Amino acid sequence: MRAGATVVDLRKRRIERLADELARDLLQGHVIVDVDQIDSVDEWRAAARVAARRRNWKVRTGMSRGNGRVFAVRVDPEAERGRTGWS
């Protein structure tokens, strides 16, 4: 490796980019996606957690057993009161 060369973490970049999209979707309180529509369940769930942290939200992520879907659900007080929006 050359001195001064920058190492790019492609996984981290994918997660950051996906987190931008998921933050908008999480305004609704939850996101549900078919597994066959995403590249990696682990990266998708990590991106949902990153998106939530950026907005000081709490989120639960998971994968349904029977129908091949992943989900992220906001569980912060703002979401529980039914109010959403960018802070």
For each residue, the residues with C-beta under 8 A, 3 or more apart:
1: 5 7
2: 5
3:
4:
5: 1 2
6:
7: 1
8: 13
9: 12 13
10: 13 14
11: 14 15 43
12: 9 15 16
13: 8 9 10 16 17
14: 10 11 17 18 39 43 47
15: 11 12 18 19 43 46 47 50
16: 12 13 19 20 47 50
17: 13 14 20 21
18: 14 15 21 22 43 44 47
19: 15 16 22 23 47 48 50 51 54
20: 16 17 23 24 51
21: 17 18 24 25 47
22: 18 19 25 26 31 44 47 48 51 72
23: 19 20 26 27 51 52 54 55
24: 20 21 27
25: 21 22 28 31
26: 22 23 29 30 31 48 51 52 55 57 59 72 74
27: 23 24 84 85 86
28: 25 31 84
29: 26 73 74 79 82 84
30: 26 71 72 73 74
31: 22 25 26 28 48 71 72
32: 69 70 71
33: 37 38 44 69 70 71
34: 37 38 68 69
35: 38 41 63 68 69 70
36: 68
37: 33 34
38: 33 34 35 41 43 44 70
39: 14 43 44
40: 43 44
41: 35 38 44 45 63 70
42: 45 46
43: 11 14 15 18 38 39 40 46 47
44: 18 22 33 38 39 40 41 47 48 70
45: 41 42 48 49 61 62 63 70 72
46: 15 42 43 49 50
47: 14 15 16 18 19 21 22 43 44 50 51
48: 19 22 26 31 44 45 51 52 59 61 72
49: 45 46 52 53 59 61
50: 15 16 19 46 47 53 54
51: 19 20 22 23 26 47 48 54 55 57 59 72
52: 23 26 48 49 55 57 58 59 72 74 76
53: 49 50 56 57
54: 19 23 50 51
55: 23 26 51 52 86 87
56: 53 76 87
57: 26 51 52 53 74 76 78 79
58: 52 74 75 76
59: 26 48 49 51 52 72 73 74 75 76
60: 72 73 75
61: 45 48 49 70 71 72 73
62: 45 70 71
63: 35 41 45 69 70 71
64: 67 68 69 70 71
65:
66:
67: 64
68: 34 35 36 64
69: 32 33 34 35 63 64
70: 32 33 35 38 41 44 45 61 62 63 64
71: 30 31 32 33 61 62 63 64
72: 22 26 30 31 45 48 51 52 59 60 61
73: 29 30 59 60 61
74: 26 29 30 52 57 58 59 78 79
75: 58 59 60 79 80
76: 52 56 57 58 59 79 80
77: 80 81
78: 57 74 81 83 84
79: 29 57 74 75 76 82 83 84
80: 75 76 77
81: 77 78
82: 29 79
83: 78 79
84: 27 28 29 78 79
85: 27
86: 27 55
87: 55 56
